[in-house]
Amino acid sequence: MQSRSSNAPSIPWARIAAYGFLLNMLWEFGQCGFLYDMWNWGFWRGSAWMWGAIVGDVGIVLGVATMTRLAAGDKALISASVREWTVLLAVGFVAGVLLEWLAKVLGLWAYTELMPTITLFGHTVGLSPIVQITVLPALSVAVATRNRD
């Protein structure tokens, strides 16, 4: 782990989590109604899964940020260069592919015909959640660290 000087800015984990919550909430409510087959679940089950997914997404945002920090250092989350942003997006992409593949293996949800998909290791996985996990952690970090002193 890298040492940090006393005047170096700290990583705003709470802000990253808060923006991760907001961005993922908008994403989930914006796409779940037409990309996931949830209409026969009932109100309470659907609501519980949606909010559970959003809370899980915040964990994913923090996990991607942590893995990026371990791979590229604190600078990747504070004042990122092209190299650090590439690492952040790459970590998100790998996490997105693995997590969505695992969710499909476990049978956690089904897609509608509108979900763009690819087949990985014998399972059809959605591209929307892969894009979500690739982009939203990076966006959460960018917004949380913008204009900080």
Secondary structure by P-SEA (a helix, b strand, c coil): cccccccccccaaaaaaaaaaaaaaaaaaaccccccccccccaaaaaaaaaaaaaaaaaaaaaaaaaaaaaccccccccccaaaaaaaaaaaaaaaaaaaaaaaaaccccccccccccccccbbbbaaaaaaaacaaaaaaaaaacccc
